[in-house]
Amino acid sequence: MFLEHQTNIFTQLMNTVSAAARHGSSSMQSSNQPQASTSGVPVPQPSPLALEGDMSENFEFFQRSWENYSKAIGMDKWSVADNERKVSILLTVIGEPARKKFFNFELTPQQLADPQAALVAIQEKVISKRNVIIDRLDFFSAGQSTSESIDDFCCRLKMLAKVAKLGVLEKELLAYKVVTANKWPQLRTKMLTITDITFEKAVDLCRAEEIAAKRSQELGIFPEVNKITKFKGSSKQKLLRCKFCGDIHEFAKGVCPASNENLIVYGGPDPVDLLNDGSLGEMMIKELKLQPKNIGLIDPASGVELSYEQILDNSVKVAKALQRFGIDKSDTVAIISHNCLDYAFAMFGTIFVGAPLAQFNPGYLENELMHALNMTRPKVIFVSPQVLQRVITVNHQLKCAETIVVFGNGSPGVISFNDLLNQPIQTFKADPVDKLNHVALILLSSGTTGLPKGVQLTQANIMTTIAHSKEAAKLLDLPDQLVALAVTPLFHVLASVGLINMVTNNCRCVLMPKFDAHLFLNSIQQYKVNLMSVVPPLMVFLAKHPMVDNYDLSSLMTLFCGAAPLSKEIEDQVRERLGIAFVRQGYGMTETTYVMLMQTGFENKPGCVGKVRMGQWAKVIDPDSGKVLGPNQRGELCFKGSLIMKGYIGKESDVDEDGWLHTGDIGYYDEDEDFFIVDRIKELIKYKGFQVAPAELEAILLKHPKVKDAAVIGISDERVGELATAFIVKEREEQVNEEEIKSFVAEHVSQQKQLHGGVRFIDEVPRTATGKILRRKLRELVPNTKAKL
């Protein structure tokens, strides 16, 4: 009866919508047609409420879209008598799947007559009150996708099981799902005949099936492989790796059959022994054993130096502890900490076990931590003392981590990391994994929709960067052991993957706890640092700060600069001041593991960010038509290859069905296949190498009671890259100043996301007919000045 009643109400509402359409209402033309804005330009409906992933984030995005849409069609000027029509439009826009899933949101007659009350009620149904029946339906309807490994499927099942509150039946039902919902039909039939099947046994059988399938493909049993191998030995046909499509096939006059032009830039093949080891953990253990007495890690603040043997022993102790905590390959582990030696041990130990490792900014406030932990659901969290209470508070609300380990001597209710290191030294053997699909690291990358996305980097992604470094070292006359300085926070891909690269390539790594100018310069001088990866603000410091002249930095050989563009002027000033021959810029994203483009390092063209790295493909496409463009034609940069991420957690990926990652950055390459970045499709602000999403700040600003509308842009700054700057439209008759707005934002976000560029008050935010902010117009309001050092 209840469902029938709700259906009748919704039918009446839809009749209201249709009636408005038939009578040619200026505000509502039909439930399926774009509405007309106040200027007469058609306004497309916003996307329906998404039902996959974080519902809190989904609703926030929908609400923002709805508010923009309603303003664009002039709904804010309608009278109170039109309230029921507003609600009917809202229910139309929100989408049929959401209406069905939440039973038309069970709106009362009062809520049906009040748009704001209806929106609040919908939010409560979608977010606040979980429906255990729906949660259990999600669990029982889950199935392994064809591209999903069994370990990833189990990880997803466990997350769904915890949300569904299955209680004592959880283990048994997990076994049932693995048996009945894996992607191997013949294996499912076989497992159904096993009377004593357990969850562990079912998972092992699926892993064996995956390994068998992979071996079969390598041996040429699959038709795709046979199609390639049948040409072997033919003197008339030559099989090559195609620059256009990335496949191996015969060529007609050297041109890919898929195109009339060869417009894909290829960086050459990956090293042949790239994935010989069974896992990233196995590779790291093997490398750490090669030079056991060499110094591998140094803490410049305390002066502690550790050999590779000590690094391995401490990391193994962490791995053993994780196993005692019940961690396996399907469980996620998180680290929320500033740089320290313990961080490295926790990181390596997690990799040895094979568990995906999520790394988060210790500067996150509670709401940011809530999003990060809820997305990844770690079972164990390693945390620094400075953020312990914040993590405990958020974890208590989410109830995700069963174990919290604090670096140092511990605290009541949590485990001391020192206790883990005080255990006896043991041996450890890392188990093999599906390297191409098994997640090694989860790093957060800001998105244009606001909240950060969880980027999943596979073990093969990381192993590829290690192999690239080893291959490059063969071509250079290097010292027996390079000394590298790690100054970037380890939750950043540049530092995280870089640290793994260093210890697997016999580097001596000086790990700075945080940036301090005197400690930074003294570390280079004292430990004779040869190379380091930096961000542009640090290059500005090296180029211009007077204190640099007080230190001997002559040991520096190479600087790698990434995370944001570096001007030719600053690069030349650093070369001249420090006498460094090699300053290498690169281009990459968290989604590309490390760097996708890299300069040779000596005489670089102004503005050039390098050539395509080995094993990778690059193309430039027209953003509108998708047409592949040639040299010196500007378009969107797309990449494909062994460095591309697996995807986002619970989100639609930027990788298309052919494996191409669409970056959202505009660039081009010249006749020498050197690449240049000229603009961004994405609106991310880069502050000290951190990515700041304007949409996230705008959503916070619009929560302020005195703010009617808001927009945020990045203003260029020589020291830090870009400064987040807000443009505010006040509510009528309200009095609010810059400091009040800045303080309000500071209460909600971490330091790097704050409004360092200040606040400007304007009469109206410039927008397109569809409500999109015209940030270009806002930039025209700001004088083109550079900040002084």
PyMOL commands that set and color helices and strands:
alter all, ss='L'
color gray80, all
select helices_A, chain A and resi 2-22+55-72+75-77+80-93+96-101+103-106+109-112+115-128+132-141+150-164+167-181+185-191+199-218+223-229+280-288+308-324+341-353+366-376+385-398+417-421+459-474+493-503+517-527+536-544+546-550+568-578+590-592+694-701+738-746+751-753+775-780
alter helices_A, ss='H'
color red, helices_A
select strands_A, chain A and resi 35-36+42-43+239-241+248-250+265-266+295-299+304-307+333-336+357-360+380-383+403-406+415-416+439-445+453-458+483-486+508-511+531-534+558-561+582-587+597-598+608-612+616-621+628-629+635-641+647-648+661-669+675-680+685-687+690-692+707-717+721-730+759-761
alter strands_A, ss='S'
color yellow, strands_A
deselect
rebuild
show_as cartoon
